[in-house]
Amino acid sequence: GQFALAAPIYQFLSAGISVEHYRQDEVGGSDYNQTDITVGALYNPNARLGVGLVFRNLLGRDDEVPAHLQLQDQIIVGVNYIFMRQFRGRFDVVEQVSANPEKNRVYKGGIES
């Protein structure tokens, strides 16, 4: 389940927080419960451009959960731009904070219509 709140906080700036609960069942194994808190901010200097910053899993990793199921601490930076009413471009950079000694990042981009 998830509970989220967001609101404008100053002129072109909005912020939000969400609390998420995950239950994972391994086939023939144990059940694991994890809770995650995510906070983020969105800056929209004009009607076409948005820049966001998100911090995921602020509660940290749960060592009692197997590593392959643990929620990952992440920092996400994203930009969106509305080209026309029908087309929006997006670009995100995601970096896992812990257990990432090489500082590998995931780059995502796309066009929505």
N, C-alpha and C positions, 0 to 999 in steps of 0.2 A: 504494500500500500504506500501511498504518497500523500503528503500534506504540503501545500506550497502557498506562499504569500509573496506578492510583489506590488510595488507602488512607485509612482514618481516621487523623487525626494528633492530634486532641485532642477528647475528649468528643463534642461534637455537630458537629465540623468534619472534613471530608474534603478531600483535595486530589488533583489528578491532573495528568499531563502526557502529551501525545501528540506523536509525530513522524509526519508524513504526507508522502508523496511523490506528486506528480502528474505525469503525462505527458500533454501536450496535443498533438494532431496537427491542424494546420490543413489543410483540404482544398486540395490543390495547393500547399501551402506547407511550412513548416518544422515540426519537432517541437520542443517546449519541455518542459524538466523543471524542476520547482520543488519545494522542500522547505519545509515549514511546521512550526513548533513552536507548540503550544497549551498553555497552562496554565490551570487553573481551581481554584476552591474552592467547596464546597457546605456551607452551614450549616443544620443541621436542629435547631432548638431543641426541637421536639417531633415526634411521629410524623406529624402532618398538614401541617406547614409546612416549606418549604425555600426558601432564598435562595442564589442562585449568582452568581459573578463569573468571567468568562472573558476571557482575553487571547489573541487569535488572530494568527497570522503574526508571531511574535516575531523571526524572522530578517529581516523587512523585505521590501520589494518588490524584485524583480529587474529592473533597468533593461534587461537584455538581452531580456526578454520583452515583447512588445507590450502596451501599456497595457490593452487590452480583455481580456487573458488573465491579467494579474498578480493574484496573490493579494492580498487586501486586509487591511490591519492593522485589527483590530476590537477593541472592548471591548463585552462583552455582560453585561447584568445581567438576571437572571431570578428569578421567584418562582413557586413551585408550591404548591397547596393541595389537600389531599384532602378533598372534601366528604363523600363516602360511599365505601365500598369500590369502587363502580363508577364514580365520577365524580371526575376530577381537573381542576382549573383551572390554566392556565399563562398567564404574561404575561412577555414579554421585551422589552427595549429594546436595540437594536444601534446602535452608532455607529462609522462608519468613521473611523479616526484621521487618515490622510494623504489628501491630495487631496480634502478635504471642508471648504472654507473657510467654508461657511454652517453647519457643524456639524449637518447634517441627520441625523435618526435614523429608524430603522425600528422600528415598534411591532408586536409580534405577540401574539396572545392566542388562547386556545382552551380547549375542554373535551374531555377524553379520557374514553372509557368502555371 
